[in-house]
């Protein structure tokens, strides 16, 4: 459309934006600022977590096998799966840092969301395995070396605390939260193994081992399901839970010179990057630059949405039942 200007941009990451430009030679101009993914600090934190977790995994697997402790072996299962999960999170963070290309115009920021979903599914598998093995141990108790369990669990607790602190400082994206969930699960597993080892050492009560393993599994189940639901919602292009689509649309429709807002879509590109697209009905095309400025300012200031794609339209006749807040008509399932 000759003379029109559409400018969309997303929040800059810690180390700058990735840029993609496209020009319409008839006079239109589209300028998009796309998310550039995770910064080096987040990638470094994930790599440190991988090394700490993988190193301790070897110690705990051999210790759990030698002592006969289910609590320690279940914690070792957490640690082994978490080493793989953290490795995937680190790889996803690196992929997400790549700039947009002709093949992937949004970049690869969604790699972090995919990693979060996979890690949540992996954690669910670990939880099921722990529950099954715990029930078997309750039915058929086995001897446990309490002192060995307590010693290795104490070392694991220290490693998990350090790893959790490193990840907690790396941000609050889905990918980091998924990695932190695995580490917190290991931390709780270490506490359970330490407690079980102490109880068995002092009292000889063997059911403490599988019962505490069940407690660990149940304690991380809710967070795991919540993370899986959130990552799936993002992958399904759902409206972010912090936003109300109708409220956003009515706020846009209430701005000066805006007659109607339709085909409104709001979705998450990646953690912390919300996008919006809509068709805007106006009376005169000449008023579009001012309308665009007001819309962008409103969306950024009120809702924190900065990656915006808006298309102006001039209807031949006014819609019936004109109202300052004309109903929003999002596509089915949006």
HUBELNOR-V265961 format. One record per pair of residues at least 12 apart in sequence whose ideal C-beta (glycine too) atoms are under 8 Angstrom apart, sorted by the first residue. I is the first residue (numbers start at 1). J is the second residue. If there is no record, write none. Layout:
# HUBELNOR-V265961
I_J ; I_J
This chain:
# HUBELNOR-V265961
1_26 ; 1_27 ; 1_28 ; 1_285 ; 1_312 ; 2_26 ; 2_27 ; 2_28 ; 3_27 ; 3_28 ; 3_285 ; 4_27 ; 4_28 ; 4_29 ; 4_285 ; 4_288 ; 4_312 ; 5_28 ; 5_29 ; 5_288 ; 5_289 ; 5_292 ; 6_28 ; 6_29 ; 6_30 ; 6_31 ; 6_292 ; 6_309 ; 6_310 ; 6_311 ; 7_29 ; 7_30 ; 7_31 ; 7_292 ; 7_296 ; 8_30 ; 8_31 ; 8_32 ; 8_33 ; 8_307 ; 8_308 ; 8_309 ; 8_310 ; 9_31 ; 9_32 ; 9_33 ; 9_306 ; 9_307 ; 9_308 ; 10_33 ; 10_34 ; 10_35 ; 10_269 ; 10_273 ; 10_275 ; 10_306 ; 10_307 ; 11_35 ; 11_272 ; 11_273 ; 11_306 ; 12_33 ; 12_36 ; 13_35 ; 13_36 ; 13_37 ; 13_38 ; 13_39 ; 14_39 ; 14_41 ; 15_36 ; 15_39 ; 15_40 ; 16_36 ; 17_33 ; 17_34 ; 17_35 ; 17_36 ; 18_33 ; 18_34 ; 18_35 ; 18_36 ; 18_37 ; 18_99 ; 18_100 ; 18_107 ; 19_32 ; 19_33 ; 19_34 ; 19_99 ; 19_100 ; 20_32 ; 20_34 ; 20_100 ; 20_105 ; 32_307 ; 32_309 ; 33_307 ; 34_100 ; 34_105 ; 34_106 ; 34_107 ; 34_109 ; 34_269 ; 34_307 ; 35_106 ; 35_107 ; 35_109 ; 35_269 ; 35_270 ; 35_272 ; 35_273 ; 35_307 ; 36_97 ; 36_99 ; 36_107 ; 36_109 ; 37_93 ; 37_95 ; 37_96 ; 37_97 ; 37_98 ; 37_107 ; 37_108 ; 37_109 ; 37_111 ; 37_112 ; 37_270 ; 38_93 ; 38_94 ; 38_96 ; 38_97 ; 38_112 ; 38_171 ; 38_173 ; 38_175 ; 39_97 ; 40_97 ; 41_170 ; 42_93 ; 42_170 ; 42_171 ; 42_173 ; 42_176 ; 43_90 ; 43_93 ; 43_94 ; 43_97 ; 45_166 ; 45_167 ; 45_169 ; 45_170 ; 45_176 ; 46_86 ; 46_89 ; 46_90 ; 46_93 ; 46_167 ; 46_170 ; 46_176 ; 46_179 ; 47_90 ; 48_163 ; 48_166 ; 49_86 ; 49_90 ; 49_163 ; 49_166 ; 49_167 ; 49_179 ; 49_183 ; 50_83 ; 50_86 ; 50_87 ; 50_90 ; 52_159 ; 52_162 ; 52_163 ; 52_166 ; 53_79 ; 53_82 ; 53_83 ; 53_86 ; 53_159 ; 53_163 ; 53_183 ; 53_186 ; 54_83 ; 54_87 ; 55_159 ; 56_79 ; 56_155 ; 56_156 ; 56_159 ; 57_76 ; 57_79 ; 57_80 ; 57_82 ; 57_83 ; 59_152 ; 59_155 ; 59_156 ; 60_72 ; 60_75 ; 60_76 ; 60_79 ; 60_152 ; 60_156 ; 61_73 ; 61_76 ; 61_79 ; 61_80 ; 63_76 ; 63_148 ; 63_149 ; 63_152 ; 64_76 ; 64_149 ; 64_152 ; 66_145 ; 66_148 ; 67_144 ; 67_145 ; 67_148 ; 67_149 ; 67_152 ; 68_142 ; 68_143 ; 68_144 ; 68_145 ; 69_144 ; 69_145 ; 69_148 ; 69_149 ; 69_193 ; 69_196 ; 69_197 ; 69_209 ; 70_133 ; 70_134 ; 70_137 ; 70_142 ; 70_144 ; 70_209 ; 70_210 ; 70_213 ; 71_149 ; 71_153 ; 71_189 ; 71_192 ; 71_193 ; 71_196 ; 71_197 ; 71_209 ; 71_210 ; 71_212 ; 71_213 ; 72_149 ; 72_152 ; 72_153 ; 72_193 ; 72_197 ; 73_133 ; 74_129 ; 74_130 ; 74_133 ; 74_134 ; 74_189 ; 74_193 ; 74_213 ; 74_216 ; 74_217 ; 75_153 ; 75_156 ; 75_186 ; 75_189 ; 75_190 ; 75_192 ; 75_193 ; 75_216 ; 77_126 ; 77_129 ; 77_130 ; 78_126 ; 78_182 ; 78_185 ; 78_186 ; 78_189 ; 79_156 ; 79_186 ; 79_189 ; 81_122 ; 81_123 ; 81_125 ; 81_126 ; 81_182 ; 82_179 ; 82_182 ; 82_183 ; 82_185 ; 82_186 ; 84_122 ; 85_118 ; 85_119 ; 85_122 ; 85_123 ; 85_178 ; 85_179 ; 85_182 ; 86_179 ; 86_182 ; 86_183 ; 88_115 ; 88_118 ; 88_119 ; 89_112 ; 89_115 ; 89_116 ; 89_119 ; 89_175 ; 89_176 ; 89_178 ; 89_179 ; 91_111 ; 91_115 ; 92_111 ; 92_112 ; 92_114 ; 92_115 ; 92_175 ; 93_112 ; 93_175 ; 95_108 ; 95_111 ; 96_108 ; 96_109 ; 96_110 ; 96_111 ; 96_112 ; 96_175 ; 96_270 ; 106_269 ; 109_269 ; 109_270 ; 109_273 ; 110_235 ; 110_269 ; 110_270 ; 112_173 ; 112_174 ; 112_175 ; 112_270 ; 112_271 ; 113_174 ; 113_175 ; 113_231 ; 113_234 ; 113_235 ; 113_270 ; 113_271 ; 114_231 ; 114_235 ; 115_175 ; 115_178 ; 116_174 ; 116_175 ; 116_177 ; 116_178 ; 116_227 ; 116_230 ; 116_231 ; 117_228 ; 117_231 ; 117_232 ; 117_235 ; 119_178 ; 119_179 ; 119_181 ; 119_182 ; 119_227 ; 120_178 ; 120_181 ; 120_224 ; 120_225 ; 120_227 ; 120_228 ; 120_231 ; 121_228 ; 123_181 ; 123_182 ; 123_185 ; 123_220 ; 123_224 ; 124_224 ; 124_225 ; 124_228 ; 126_185 ; 127_217 ; 127_220 ; 127_221 ; 127_224 ; 130_213 ; 130_214 ; 130_216 ; 130_217 ; 131_214 ; 131_217 ; 133_210 ; 133_213 ; 134_210 ; 134_211 ; 134_213 ; 134_214 ; 134_217 ; 135_210 ; 137_209 ; 137_210 ; 137_213 ; 138_207 ; 138_210 ; 138_211 ; 141_206 ; 141_207 ; 142_206 ; 143_206 ; 144_196 ; 144_197 ; 144_200 ; 144_206 ; 144_209 ; 146_196 ; 146_197 ; 146_198 ; 146_199 ; 146_200 ; 146_201 ; 146_202 ; 147_197 ; 147_201 ; 148_197 ; 149_193 ; 149_194 ; 149_196 ; 149_197 ; 149_200 ; 149_209 ; 150_193 ; 150_194 ; 150_197 ; 150_198 ; 150_201 ; 151_197 ; 152_193 ; 153_190 ; 153_191 ; 153_193 ; 153_194 ; 153_197 ; 154_190 ; 154_194 ; 156_186 ; 156_189 ; 156_190 ; 156_193 ; 157_187 ; 157_190 ; 157_191 ; 157_194 ; 160_183 ; 160_184 ; 160_186 ; 160_187 ; 160_190 ; 161_187 ; 163_183 ; 163_186 ; 164_180 ; 164_183 ; 164_184 ; 164_187 ; 167_179 ; 167_180 ; 167_183 ; 168_180 ; 172_271 ; 173_270 ; 173_271 ; 173_272 ; 174_227 ; 174_230 ; 174_231 ; 174_234 ; 174_271 ; 175_271 ; 177_227 ; 178_227 ; 178_231 ; 181_220 ; 181_223 ; 181_224 ; 181_227 ; 184_220 ; 184_223 ; 185_216 ; 185_220 ; 188_216 ; 188_219 ; 188_220 ; 189_213 ; 189_216 ; 192_212 ; 192_213 ; 192_215 ; 192_216 ; 193_212 ; 195_208 ; 195_212 ; 196_208 ; 196_209 ; 196_212 ; 196_213 ; 234_267 ; 234_268 ; 234_270 ; 237_265 ; 237_267 ; 237_268 ; 237_334 ; 238_267 ; 238_268 ; 239_266 ; 239_267 ; 239_334 ; 240_266 ; 240_267 ; 240_268 ; 240_274 ; 243_266 ; 243_274 ; 243_303 ; 243_305 ; 245_264 ; 245_266 ; 245_328 ; 245_330 ; 245_334 ; 246_328 ; 248_264 ; 248_266 ; 248_276 ; 248_299 ; 248_303 ; 248_305 ; 249_261 ; 249_264 ; 249_278 ; 249_328 ; 249_330 ; 250_325 ; 250_328 ; 251_298 ; 251_302 ; 251_303 ; 252_264 ; 252_278 ; 252_280 ; 252_295 ; 252_298 ; 252_299 ; 253_324 ; 253_325 ; 253_326 ; 253_328 ; 254_324 ; 254_325 ; 255_291 ; 255_294 ; 255_295 ; 255_298 ; 256_291 ; 256_294 ; 257_282 ; 257_283 ; 257_287 ; 257_290 ; 257_291 ; 257_294 ; 258_280 ; 258_281 ; 258_282 ; 258_291 ; 258_295 ; 259_281 ; 259_282 ; 259_283 ; 259_315 ; 259_318 ; 259_319 ; 259_322 ; 259_326 ; 260_280 ; 260_281 ; 260_315 ; 260_319 ; 260_326 ; 261_278 ; 261_279 ; 261_280 ; 261_281 ; 261_326 ; 261_328 ; 262_278 ; 262_279 ; 262_281 ; 262_328 ; 262_329 ; 263_277 ; 263_278 ; 263_279 ; 263_329 ; 263_330 ; 263_331 ; 264_276 ; 264_277 ; 264_278 ; 264_279 ; 264_328 ; 264_329 ; 264_330 ; 264_334 ; 265_277 ; 265_278 ; 265_330 ; 265_331 ; 265_334 ; 266_305 ; 266_334 ; 269_307 ; 273_307 ; 274_303 ; 274_304 ; 274_305 ; 274_306 ; 274_307 ; 275_305 ; 275_307 ; 275_308 ; 275_309 ; 276_299 ; 276_305 ; 276_307 ; 276_308 ; 276_309 ; 277_308 ; 277_309 ; 277_310 ; 277_311 ; 278_309 ; 278_310 ; 278_311 ; 279_310 ; 279_311 ; 279_313 ; 280_295 ; 280_310 ; 280_311 ; 280_312 ; 280_313 ; 281_313 ; 281_314 ; 281_315 ; 281_319 ; 282_312 ; 282_313 ; 282_314 ; 283_314 ; 284_314 ; 285_312 ; 285_314 ; 288_312 ; 291_312 ; 292_310 ; 292_312 ; 295_308 ; 295_310 ; 296_308
